[in-house]
Amino acid sequence: MILNNLTWHLKFPGIDRLWPDVTVQDVLSAAILLTFACLMAFEIRRGRGVRGRSVVRRSYRTNLCLFLFNDLLMSALSVSSLLVLAERHAGGGLLAGVSNPWLRGLLGLLLLDLVLYLWHWASHRLPWLWLFHKVHHSDRSMNVTTGFRLHFVEVLLTVLVKAAFIVVTGVHAAQVLFGEALITLAVLFHHADISFRGERKLGRVLIVPSLHRVHHSALRGEHDRNYGALFSIWDRLFGTLMEARPAQIGLREVDALGFVESLKFGFTYAYAPAPRPLEPMIAEAAYFRAEKRGFVPGFEMFDWLAAEREIVERMAGGRNRHAGTVRQAS
């Protein structure tokens, strides 16, 4: 695992006297494994159980096999170079002027989460990225192991995105380590097939299972929402947040896939989601926004999101006015 490769040589200050062999790797890995075990046990005993047991068991097998395959592959490719990259570029980049380590850590985490949000958004919009990302959405039973259901090409591309993030921001190695751990814990949490009291309130700040469940809906209009990894603020800011109860999880007309089938599925265009009904309108509105700016590059995604939010709000407002007129007439 990336986290294991990055943390092997670091120790907790002050603890090494009591446990000289305890490293950051040990503690973070133990926390992740413990969280994974607790969430799996909870969803097995008290989960929502919206899918049959056979579907869930196959999901577990496929997802854990993909995890082990990706883990071995990433170890073979020495992804620990991310740590070397962080040590080489620490103190430079966008965070060079932030001297307070706590503030730098918070800003680094927020920027990382924003980058992952944008990367996730692009994985749904760009066909060559969706080609691999659709493997993650092919799970017909969203559970704690679904977070591991990733095609190895997407894993490699994500590592490159994180490497670019390290160079641009100049985050320190410790920030990389704890950022990876926190994001991993968040992914396990929001994929778990659980529900709890106060979930909606917590969802005002963080991505919770009920929000991410919408993202795994079989409907295109729903699974193109809630892209956040840790915080829900980016979805709220860019107008991609949706609260709903999806009727079906997975991809339409795609059966439950095994390990080998999932690897092959990432290299086929056999499944491409149908365009959303509002996409032509959004594209036209985004074009006019870009035209007003003189087509300055680099703002394409923001133009699209702003246009999408404006059209959705107008459509919702029109429906509300129509409903009000009908009530008055009756």
ZADOTOR-351239 format. One record per residue (C-alpha): residue number from 1; residue in one letter; x, y, z. Coordinates in nm, 3 decimals, decimal comma. Example, Ala and Ser with C-alpha at 12.3 -4.5 7.8 and 13.67 -1.06 7.14 Angstrom:
<pts>
<n: 1 | res: A | u: 1,230 | v: -0,450 | w: 0,780>
<n: 2 | res: S | u: 1,367 | v: -0,106 | w: 0,714>
</pts>
This chain:
<pts>
<n: 1 | res: M | u: 0,000 | v: 0,000 | w: 0,000>
<n: 2 | res: I | u: 0,119 | v: 0,354 | w: -0,072>
<n: 3 | res: L | u: 0,093 | v: 0,443 | w: 0,295>
<n: 4 | res: N | u: 0,316 | v: 0,153 | w: 0,395>
<n: 5 | res: N | u: 0,582 | v: 0,253 | w: 0,143>
<n: 6 | res: L | u: 0,583 | v: 0,613 | w: 0,259>
<n: 7 | res: T | u: 0,605 | v: 0,560 | w: 0,635>
<n: 8 | res: W | u: 0,853 | v: 0,282 | w: 0,693>
<n: 9 | res: H | u: 1,134 | v: 0,496 | w: 0,832>
<n: 10 | res: L | u: 0,942 | v: 0,745 | w: 1,048>
<n: 11 | res: K | u: 0,883 | v: 0,713 | w: 1,422>
<n: 12 | res: F | u: 0,663 | v: 0,891 | w: 1,672>
<n: 13 | res: P | u: 0,876 | v: 1,128 | w: 1,883>
<n: 14 | res: G | u: 0,876 | v: 1,031 | w: 2,252>
<n: 15 | res: I | u: 0,715 | v: 0,692 | w: 2,196>
<n: 16 | res: D | u: 1,030 | v: 0,520 | w: 2,073>
<n: 17 | res: R | u: 1,154 | v: 0,492 | w: 2,433>
<n: 18 | res: L | u: 0,862 | v: 0,269 | w: 2,528>
<n: 19 | res: W | u: 0,817 | v: 0,093 | w: 2,193>
<n: 20 | res: P | u: 1,137 | v: 0,138 | w: 1,994>
<n: 21 | res: D | u: 1,003 | v: -0,056 | w: 1,694>
<n: 22 | res: V | u: 0,675 | v: 0,139 | w: 1,661>
<n: 23 | res: T | u: 0,671 | v: 0,359 | w: 1,350>
<n: 24 | res: V | u: 0,418 | v: 0,588 | w: 1,192>
<n: 25 | res: Q | u: 0,360 | v: 0,311 | w: 0,941>
<n: 26 | res: D | u: 0,260 | v: 0,071 | w: 1,216>
<n: 27 | res: V | u: 0,022 | v: 0,311 | w: 1,387>
<n: 28 | res: L | u: -0,147 | v: 0,442 | w: 1,071>
<n: 29 | res: S | u: -0,173 | v: 0,096 | w: 0,916>
<n: 30 | res: A | u: -0,322 | v: -0,041 | w: 1,239>
<n: 31 | res: A | u: -0,574 | v: 0,245 | w: 1,252>
<n: 32 | res: I | u: -0,680 | v: 0,181 | w: 0,892>
<n: 33 | res: L | u: -0,710 | v: -0,195 | w: 0,942>
<n: 34 | res: L | u: -0,903 | v: -0,149 | w: 1,267>
<n: 35 | res: T | u: -1,140 | v: 0,099 | w: 1,103>
<n: 36 | res: F | u: -1,191 | v: -0,135 | w: 0,810>
<n: 37 | res: A | u: -1,267 | v: -0,431 | w: 1,040>
<n: 38 | res: C | u: -1,507 | v: -0,231 | w: 1,256>
<n: 39 | res: L | u: -1,698 | v: -0,090 | w: 0,959>
<n: 40 | res: M | u: -1,724 | v: -0,432 | w: 0,795>
<n: 41 | res: A | u: -1,846 | v: -0,591 | w: 1,118>
<n: 42 | res: F | u: -2,098 | v: -0,312 | w: 1,169>
<n: 43 | res: E | u: -2,239 | v: -0,329 | w: 0,817>
<n: 44 | res: I | u: -2,263 | v: -0,711 | w: 0,834>
<n: 45 | res: R | u: -2,455 | v: -0,704 | w: 1,163>
<n: 46 | res: R | u: -2,651 | v: -0,382 | w: 1,134>
<n: 47 | res: G | u: -2,604 | v: -0,261 | w: 0,779>
<n: 48 | res: R | u: -2,880 | v: -0,152 | w: 0,549>
<n: 49 | res: G | u: -2,867 | v: -0,485 | w: 0,364>
<n: 50 | res: V | u: -3,027 | v: -0,356 | w: 0,043>
<n: 51 | res: R | u: -2,862 | v: -0,629 | w: -0,169>
<n: 52 | res: G | u: -2,869 | v: -1,007 | w: -0,148>
<n: 53 | res: R | u: -2,597 | v: -1,188 | w: 0,043>
<n: 54 | res: S | u: -2,457 | v: -1,356 | w: -0,269>
<n: 55 | res: V | u: -2,410 | v: -1,018 | w: -0,439>
<n: 56 | res: V | u: -2,237 | v: -0,876 | w: -0,131>
<n: 57 | res: R | u: -2,008 | v: -1,178 | w: -0,098>
<n: 58 | res: R | u: -1,903 | v: -1,153 | w: -0,461>
<n: 59 | res: S | u: -1,845 | v: -0,781 | w: -0,415>
<n: 60 | res: Y | u: -1,618 | v: -0,851 | w: -0,117>
<n: 61 | res: R | u: -1,416 | v: -1,108 | w: -0,313>
<n: 62 | res: T | u: -1,372 | v: -0,891 | w: -0,622>
<n: 63 | res: N | u: -1,286 | v: -0,576 | w: -0,431>
<n: 64 | res: L | u: -1,034 | v: -0,741 | w: -0,199>
<n: 65 | res: C | u: -0,865 | v: -0,916 | w: -0,494>
<n: 66 | res: L | u: -0,834 | v: -0,580 | w: -0,671>
<n: 67 | res: F | u: -0,690 | v: -0,429 | w: -0,354>
<n: 68 | res: L | u: -0,426 | v: -0,701 | w: -0,320>
<n: 69 | res: F | u: -0,339 | v: -0,678 | w: -0,691>
<n: 70 | res: N | u: -0,302 | v: -0,298 | w: -0,677>
<n: 71 | res: D | u: -0,108 | v: -0,322 | w: -0,352>
<n: 72 | res: L | u: 0,149 | v: -0,559 | w: -0,505>
<n: 73 | res: L | u: 0,169 | v: -0,351 | w: -0,822>
<n: 74 | res: M | u: 0,227 | v: -0,024 | w: -0,637>
<n: 75 | res: S | u: 0,495 | v: -0,186 | w: -0,420>
<n: 76 | res: A | u: 0,669 | v: -0,319 | w: -0,731>
<n: 77 | res: L | u: 0,669 | v: 0,025 | w: -0,888>
<n: 78 | res: S | u: 0,821 | v: 0,191 | w: -0,577>
<n: 79 | res: V | u: 0,552 | v: 0,450 | w: -0,513>
<n: 80 | res: S | u: 0,760 | v: 0,557 | w: -0,212>
<n: 81 | res: S | u: 0,909 | v: 0,804 | w: -0,460>
<n: 82 | res: L | u: 0,621 | v: 1,031 | w: -0,348>
<n: 83 | res: L | u: 0,798 | v: 1,066 | w: -0,016>
<n: 84 | res: V | u: 1,127 | v: 1,147 | w: -0,186>
<n: 85 | res: L | u: 0,942 | v: 1,401 | w: -0,397>
<n: 86 | res: A | u: 0,791 | v: 1,560 | w: -0,086>
<n: 87 | res: E | u: 1,129 | v: 1,581 | w: 0,089>
<n: 88 | res: R | u: 1,282 | v: 1,741 | w: -0,221>
<n: 89 | res: H | u: 1,011 | v: 2,005 | w: -0,271>
<n: 90 | res: A | u: 0,911 | v: 2,069 | w: 0,093>
<n: 91 | res: G | u: 0,886 | v: 2,435 | w: 0,183>
<n: 92 | res: G | u: 0,836 | v: 2,560 | w: -0,171>
<n: 93 | res: G | u: 0,534 | v: 2,598 | w: -0,394>
<n: 94 | res: L | u: 0,204 | v: 2,754 | w: -0,296>
<n: 95 | res: L | u: 0,254 | v: 2,698 | w: 0,078>
<n: 96 | res: A | u: 0,604 | v: 2,845 | w: 0,091>
<n: 97 | res: G | u: 0,490 | v: 3,156 | w: 0,278>
<n: 98 | res: V | u: 0,299 | v: 2,969 | w: 0,551>
<n: 99 | res: S | u: 0,529 | v: 2,933 | w: 0,854>
<n: 100 | res: N | u: 0,277 | v: 2,799 | w: 1,107>
<n: 101 | res: P | u: 0,291 | v: 2,418 | w: 1,075>
<n: 102 | res: W | u: -0,070 | v: 2,367 | w: 1,188>
<n: 103 | res: L | u: -0,204 | v: 2,620 | w: 0,939>
<n: 104 | res: R | u: 0,016 | v: 2,474 | w: 0,667>
<n: 105 | res: G | u: -0,116 | v: 2,127 | w: 0,749>
<n: 106 | res: L | u: -0,478 | v: 2,243 | w: 0,734>
<n: 107 | res: L | u: -0,428 | v: 2,430 | w: 0,407>
<n: 108 | res: G | u: -0,244 | v: 2,132 | w: 0,261>
<n: 109 | res: L | u: -0,531 | v: 1,899 | w: 0,353>
<n: 110 | res: L | u: -0,792 | v: 2,135 | w: 0,208>
<n: 111 | res: L | u: -0,594 | v: 2,172 | w: -0,115>
<n: 112 | res: L | u: -0,546 | v: 1,796 | w: -0,142>
<n: 113 | res: D | u: -0,917 | v: 1,737 | w: -0,096>
<n: 114 | res: L | u: -0,994 | v: 2,003 | w: -0,360>
<n: 115 | res: V | u: -0,752 | v: 1,840 | w: -0,606>
<n: 116 | res: L | u: -0,913 | v: 1,499 | w: -0,546>
<n: 117 | res: Y | u: -1,257 | v: 1,654 | w: -0,599>
<n: 118 | res: L | u: -1,147 | v: 1,801 | w: -0,934>
<n: 119 | res: W | u: -0,978 | v: 1,476 | w: -1,033>
<n: 120 | res: H | u: -1,295 | v: 1,281 | w: -0,948>
<n: 121 | res: W | u: -1,505 | v: 1,528 | w: -1,146>
<n: 122 | res: A | u: -1,274 | v: 1,490 | w: -1,447>
<n: 123 | res: S | u: -1,295 | v: 1,110 | w: -1,418>
<n: 124 | res: H | u: -1,667 | v: 1,138 | w: -1,487>
<n: 125 | res: R | u: -1,641 | v: 1,398 | w: -1,762>
<n: 126 | res: L | u: -1,347 | v: 1,280 | w: -1,973>
<n: 127 | res: P | u: -1,420 | v: 0,955 | w: -2,161>
<n: 128 | res: W | u: -1,061 | v: 0,825 | w: -2,136>
<n: 129 | res: L | u: -1,069 | v: 0,865 | w: -1,758>
<n: 130 | res: W | u: -1,421 | v: 0,725 | w: -1,721>
<n: 131 | res: L | u: -1,294 | v: 0,422 | w: -1,911>
<n: 132 | res: F | u: -1,106 | v: 0,313 | w: -1,597>
<n: 133 | res: H | u: -1,315 | v: 0,486 | w: -1,330>
<n: 134 | res: K | u: -1,629 | v: 0,298 | w: -1,434>
<n: 135 | res: V | u: -1,478 | v: -0,013 | w: -1,274>
<n: 136 | res: H | u: -1,529 | v: 0,153 | w: -0,937>
<n: 137 | res: H | u: -1,894 | v: 0,222 | w: -1,020>
<n: 138 | res: S | u: -1,959 | v: -0,131 | w: -1,144>
<n: 139 | res: D | u: -2,005 | v: -0,262 | w: -0,789>
<n: 140 | res: R | u: -2,371 | v: -0,358 | w: -0,745>
<n: 141 | res: S | u: -2,339 | v: -0,358 | w: -0,366>
<n: 142 | res: M | u: -2,183 | v: -0,048 | w: -0,214>
<n: 143 | res: N | u: -1,994 | v: -0,152 | w: 0,099>
<n: 144 | res: V | u: -1,675 | v: -0,077 | w: 0,287>
<n: 145 | res: T | u: -1,466 | v: -0,277 | w: 0,034>
<n: 146 | res: T | u: -1,599 | v: -0,074 | w: -0,260>
<n: 147 | res: G | u: -1,339 | v: 0,191 | w: -0,179>
<n: 148 | res: F | u: -1,076 | v: -0,063 | w: -0,292>
<n: 149 | res: R | u: -1,252 | v: -0,136 | w: -0,622>
<n: 150 | res: L | u: -1,012 | v: 0,055 | w: -0,846>
<n: 151 | res: H | u: -0,858 | v: -0,029 | w: -1,180>
<n: 152 | res: F | u: -0,479 | v: -0,029 | w: -1,161>
<n: 153 | res: V | u: -0,452 | v: 0,233 | w: -1,441>
<n: 154 | res: E | u: -0,666 | v: 0,473 | w: -1,238>
<n: 155 | res: V | u: -0,448 | v: 0,405 | w: -0,933>
<n: 156 | res: L | u: -0,133 | v: 0,490 | w: -1,130>
<n: 157 | res: L | u: -0,288 | v: 0,807 | w: -1,276>
<n: 158 | res: T | u: -0,399 | v: 0,915 | w: -0,928>
<n: 159 | res: V | u: -0,042 | v: 0,873 | w: -0,803>
<n: 160 | res: L | u: 0,075 | v: 1,107 | w: -1,082>
<n: 161 | res: V | u: -0,189 | v: 1,363 | w: -0,980>
<n: 162 | res: K | u: -0,069 | v: 1,344 | w: -0,618>
<n: 163 | res: A | u: 0,291 | v: 1,382 | w: -0,732>
<n: 164 | res: A | u: 0,198 | v: 1,698 | w: -0,920>
<n: 165 | res: F | u: 0,014 | v: 1,822 | w: -0,610>
<n: 166 | res: I | u: 0,327 | v: 1,770 | w: -0,397>
<n: 167 | res: V | u: 0,546 | v: 1,965 | w: -0,640>
<n: 168 | res: V | u: 0,300 | v: 2,253 | w: -0,682>
<n: 169 | res: T | u: 0,213 | v: 2,298 | w: -0,313>
<n: 170 | res: G | u: 0,545 | v: 2,204 | w: -0,150>
<n: 171 | res: V | u: 0,379 | v: 2,001 | w: 0,127>
<n: 172 | res: H | u: 0,606 | v: 1,823 | w: 0,373>
<n: 173 | res: A | u: 0,645 | v: 1,446 | w: 0,394>
<n: 174 | res: A | u: 0,446 | v: 1,430 | w: 0,719>
<n: 175 | res: Q | u: 0,155 | v: 1,605 | w: 0,550>
<n: 176 | res: V | u: 0,166 | v: 1,352 | w: 0,268>
<n: 177 | res: L | u: 0,159 | v: 1,066 | w: 0,517>
<n: 178 | res: F | u: -0,128 | v: 1,189 | w: 0,730>
<n: 179 | res: G | u: -0,319 | v: 1,321 | w: 0,430>
<n: 180 | res: E | u: -0,305 | v: 0,974 | w: 0,273>
<n: 181 | res: A | u: -0,418 | v: 0,813 | w: 0,597>
<n: 182 | res: L | u: -0,706 | v: 1,055 | w: 0,652>
<n: 183 | res: I | u: -0,832 | v: 1,023 | w: 0,294>
<n: 184 | res: T | u: -0,811 | v: 0,643 | w: 0,318>
<n: 185 | res: L | u: -1,014 | v: 0,645 | w: 0,640>
<n: 186 | res: A | u: -1,269 | v: 0,879 | w: 0,481>
<n: 187 | res: V | u: -1,304 | v: 0,652 | w: 0,176>
<n: 188 | res: L | u: -1,364 | v: 0,347 | w: 0,396>
<n: 189 | res: F | u: -1,619 | v: 0,540 | w: 0,600>
<n: 190 | res: H | u: -1,829 | v: 0,689 | w: 0,322>
<n: 191 | res: H | u: -1,845 | v: 0,364 | w: 0,124>
<n: 192 | res: A | u: -1,970 | v: 0,162 | w: 0,422>
<n: 193 | res: D | u: -2,326 | v: 0,031 | w: 0,398>
<n: 194 | res: I | u: -2,433 | v: 0,195 | w: 0,723>
<n: 195 | res: S | u: -2,655 | v: 0,472 | w: 0,852>
<n: 196 | res: F | u: -2,656 | v: 0,647 | w: 1,188>
<n: 197 | res: R | u: -2,818 | v: 0,926 | w: 1,385>
<n: 198 | res: G | u: -2,681 | v: 1,269 | w: 1,305>
<n: 199 | res: E | u: -2,556 | v: 1,156 | w: 0,964>
<n: 200 | res: R | u: -2,727 | v: 1,441 | w: 0,782>
<n: 201 | res: K | u: -2,581 | v: 1,703 | w: 1,017>
<n: 202 | res: L | u: -2,233 | v: 1,556 | w: 0,978>
<n: 203 | res: G | u: -2,289 | v: 1,565 | w: 0,602>
<n: 204 | res: R | u: -2,290 | v: 1,944 | w: 0,613>
<n: 205 | res: V | u: -1,914 | v: 1,926 | w: 0,655>
<n: 206 | res: L | u: -1,802 | v: 1,575 | w: 0,560>
<n: 207 | res: I | u: -1,892 | v: 1,322 | w: 0,292>
<n: 208 | res: V | u: -2,106 | v: 1,063 | w: 0,473>
<n: 209 | res: P | u: -2,236 | v: 0,726 | w: 0,345>
<n: 210 | res: S | u: -2,579 | v: 0,864 | w: 0,252>
<n: 211 | res: L | u: -2,420 | v: 1,132 | w: 0,031>
<n: 212 | res: H | u: -2,174 | v: 0,899 | w: -0,137>
<n: 213 | res: R | u: -2,446 | v: 0,639 | w: -0,192>
<n: 214 | res: V | u: -2,605 | v: 0,887 | w: -0,431>
<n: 215 | res: H | u: -2,276 | v: 0,898 | w: -0,621>
<n: 216 | res: H | u: -2,301 | v: 0,521 | w: -0,678>
<n: 217 | res: S | u: -2,654 | v: 0,540 | w: -0,814>
<n: 218 | res: A | u: -2,728 | v: 0,369 | w: -1,146>
<n: 219 | res: L | u: -2,884 | v: 0,695 | w: -1,270>
<n: 220 | res: R | u: -2,645 | v: 0,927 | w: -1,454>
<n: 221 | res: G | u: -2,806 | v: 1,238 | w: -1,305>
<n: 222 | res: E | u: -2,731 | v: 1,107 | w: -0,956>
<n: 223 | res: H | u: -2,390 | v: 0,942 | w: -0,995>
<n: 224 | res: D | u: -2,254 | v: 1,265 | w: -1,145>
<n: 225 | res: R | u: -2,294 | v: 1,425 | w: -0,801>
<n: 226 | res: N | u: -2,117 | v: 1,427 | w: -0,464>
<n: 227 | res: Y | u: -1,757 | v: 1,399 | w: -0,586>
<n: 228 | res: G | u: -1,594 | v: 1,490 | w: -0,253>
<n: 229 | res: A | u: -1,349 | v: 1,258 | w: -0,080>
<n: 230 | res: L | u: -1,332 | v: 1,409 | w: 0,269>
<n: 231 | res: F | u: -1,522 | v: 1,739 | w: 0,286>
<n: 232 | res: S | u: -1,862 | v: 1,812 | w: 0,134>
<n: 233 | res: I | u: -1,785 | v: 2,185 | w: 0,106>
<n: 234 | res: W | u: -1,656 | v: 2,154 | w: -0,253>
<n: 235 | res: D | u: -1,978 | v: 1,992 | w: -0,372>
<n: 236 | res: R | u: -2,176 | v: 2,267 | w: -0,201>
<n: 237 | res: L | u: -1,951 | v: 2,539 | w: -0,342>
<n: 238 | res: F | u: -1,961 | v: 2,411 | w: -0,702>
<n: 239 | res: G | u: -2,326 | v: 2,305 | w: -0,695>
<n: 240 | res: T | u: -2,271 | v: 1,930 | w: -0,734>
<n: 241 | res: L | u: -2,425 | v: 1,823 | w: -0,402>
<n: 242 | res: M | u: -2,737 | v: 1,608 | w: -0,405>
<n: 243 | res: E | u: -2,933 | v: 1,443 | w: -0,125>
<n: 244 | res: A | u: -3,142 | v: 1,153 | w: -0,249>
<n: 245 | res: R | u: -3,213 | v: 0,781 | w: -0,200>
<n: 246 | res: P | u: -3,093 | v: 0,594 | w: -0,509>
<n: 247 | res: A | u: -3,319 | v: 0,311 | w: -0,620>
<n: 248 | res: Q | u: -3,033 | v: 0,107 | w: -0,766>
<n: 249 | res: I | u: -2,656 | v: 0,089 | w: -0,707>
<n: 250 | res: G | u: -2,403 | v: 0,017 | w: -0,981>
<n: 251 | res: L | u: -2,420 | v: 0,058 | w: -1,358>
<n: 252 | res: R | u: -2,722 | v: -0,021 | w: -1,568>
<n: 253 | res: E | u: -2,693 | v: -0,336 | w: -1,782>
<n: 254 | res: V | u: -2,363 | v: -0,432 | w: -1,612>
<n: 255 | res: D | u: -2,378 | v: -0,753 | w: -1,411>
<n: 256 | res: A | u: -2,169 | v: -0,829 | w: -1,104>
<n: 257 | res: L | u: -1,806 | v: -0,859 | w: -1,215>
<n: 258 | res: G | u: -1,528 | v: -1,080 | w: -1,086>
<n: 259 | res: F | u: -1,163 | v: -0,983 | w: -1,048>
<n: 260 | res: V | u: -1,046 | v: -1,066 | w: -1,403>
<n: 261 | res: E | u: -1,369 | v: -0,931 | w: -1,553>
<n: 262 | res: S | u: -1,314 | v: -0,600 | w: -1,371>
<n: 263 | res: L | u: -0,963 | v: -0,566 | w: -1,513>
<n: 264 | res: K | u: -1,094 | v: -0,631 | w: -1,864>
<n: 265 | res: F | u: -1,390 | v: -0,398 | w: -1,810>
<n: 266 | res: G | u: -1,146 | v: -0,110 | w: -1,760>
<n: 267 | res: F | u: -1,016 | v: -0,153 | w: -2,114>
<n: 268 | res: T | u: -1,346 | v: -0,169 | w: -2,296>
<n: 269 | res: Y | u: -1,584 | v: 0,097 | w: -2,421>
<n: 270 | res: A | u: -1,871 | v: -0,152 | w: -2,397>
<n: 271 | res: Y | u: -2,037 | v: 0,069 | w: -2,139>
<n: 272 | res: A | u: -2,070 | v: 0,443 | w: -2,189>
<n: 273 | res: P | u: -2,334 | v: 0,636 | w: -1,993>
<n: 274 | res: A | u: -2,600 | v: 0,805 | w: -2,198>
<n: 275 | res: P | u: -2,570 | v: 1,184 | w: -2,207>
<n: 276 | res: R | u: -2,783 | v: 1,369 | w: -1,958>
<n: 277 | res: P | u: -3,086 | v: 1,554 | w: -2,097>
<n: 278 | res: L | u: -2,961 | v: 1,894 | w: -1,979>
<n: 279 | res: E | u: -2,608 | v: 1,859 | w: -2,115>
<n: 280 | res: P | u: -2,671 | v: 2,046 | w: -2,446>
<n: 281 | res: M | u: -2,821 | v: 2,339 | w: -2,254>
<n: 282 | res: I | u: -2,534 | v: 2,339 | w: -2,006>
<n: 283 | res: A | u: -2,275 | v: 2,325 | w: -2,285>
<n: 284 | res: E | u: -2,434 | v: 2,623 | w: -2,458>
<n: 285 | res: A | u: -2,452 | v: 2,826 | w: -2,136>
<n: 286 | res: A | u: -2,090 | v: 2,739 | w: -2,053>
<n: 287 | res: Y | u: -1,985 | v: 2,850 | w: -2,401>
<n: 288 | res: F | u: -2,144 | v: 3,193 | w: -2,352>
<n: 289 | res: R | u: -1,969 | v: 3,228 | w: -2,016>
<n: 290 | res: A | u: -1,636 | v: 3,147 | w: -2,178>
<n: 291 | res: E | u: -1,712 | v: 3,391 | w: -2,459>
<n: 292 | res: K | u: -1,766 | v: 3,675 | w: -2,210>
<n: 293 | res: R | u: -1,418 | v: 3,607 | w: -2,068>
<n: 294 | res: G | u: -1,264 | v: 3,607 | w: -2,413>
<n: 295 | res: F | u: -1,211 | v: 3,228 | w: -2,400>
<n: 296 | res: V | u: -0,928 | v: 3,257 | w: -2,149>
<n: 297 | res: P | u: -0,813 | v: 2,896 | w: -2,088>
<n: 298 | res: G | u: -0,816 | v: 2,725 | w: -1,750>
<n: 299 | res: F | u: -1,175 | v: 2,806 | w: -1,646>
<n: 300 | res: E | u: -1,364 | v: 2,545 | w: -1,849>
<n: 301 | res: M | u: -1,469 | v: 2,334 | w: -1,550>
<n: 302 | res: F | u: -1,583 | v: 2,637 | w: -1,351>
<n: 303 | res: D | u: -1,786 | v: 2,763 | w: -1,649>
<n: 304 | res: W | u: -1,954 | v: 2,424 | w: -1,680>
<n: 305 | res: L | u: -2,034 | v: 2,393 | w: -1,308>
<n: 306 | res: A | u: -2,167 | v: 2,750 | w: -1,288>
<n: 307 | res: A | u: -2,383 | v: 2,696 | w: -1,597>
<n: 308 | res: E | u: -2,507 | v: 2,361 | w: -1,463>
<n: 309 | res: R | u: -2,600 | v: 2,511 | w: -1,126>
<n: 310 | res: E | u: -2,780 | v: 2,803 | w: -1,292>
<n: 311 | res: I | u: -2,987 | v: 2,580 | w: -1,521>
<n: 312 | res: V | u: -3,074 | v: 2,331 | w: -1,245>
<n: 313 | res: E | u: -3,184 | v: 2,617 | w: -1,017>
<n: 314 | res: R | u: -3,399 | v: 2,765 | w: -1,293>
<n: 315 | res: M | u: -3,555 | v: 2,427 | w: -1,370>
<n: 316 | res: A | u: -3,626 | v: 2,370 | w: -1,000>
<n: 317 | res: G | u: -3,771 | v: 2,720 | w: -0,965>
<n: 318 | res: G | u: -3,995 | v: 2,663 | w: -1,266>
<n: 319 | res: R | u: -4,123 | v: 2,335 | w: -1,122>
<n: 320 | res: N | u: -4,192 | v: 2,501 | w: -0,787>
<n: 321 | res: R | u: -4,388 | v: 2,784 | w: -0,952>
<n: 322 | res: H | u: -4,584 | v: 2,535 | w: -1,157>
<n: 323 | res: A | u: -4,667 | v: 2,329 | w: -0,849>
<n: 324 | res: G | u: -4,780 | v: 2,643 | w: -0,667>
<n: 325 | res: T | u: -5,007 | v: 2,740 | w: -0,956>
<n: 326 | res: V | u: -5,164 | v: 2,394 | w: -0,961>
<n: 327 | res: R | u: -5,230 | v: 2,407 | w: -0,586>
<n: 328 | res: Q | u: -5,393 | v: 2,748 | w: -0,616>
<n: 329 | res: A | u: -5,610 | v: 2,630 | w: -0,907>
<n: 330 | res: S | u: -5,725 | v: 2,327 | w: -0,713>
</pts>
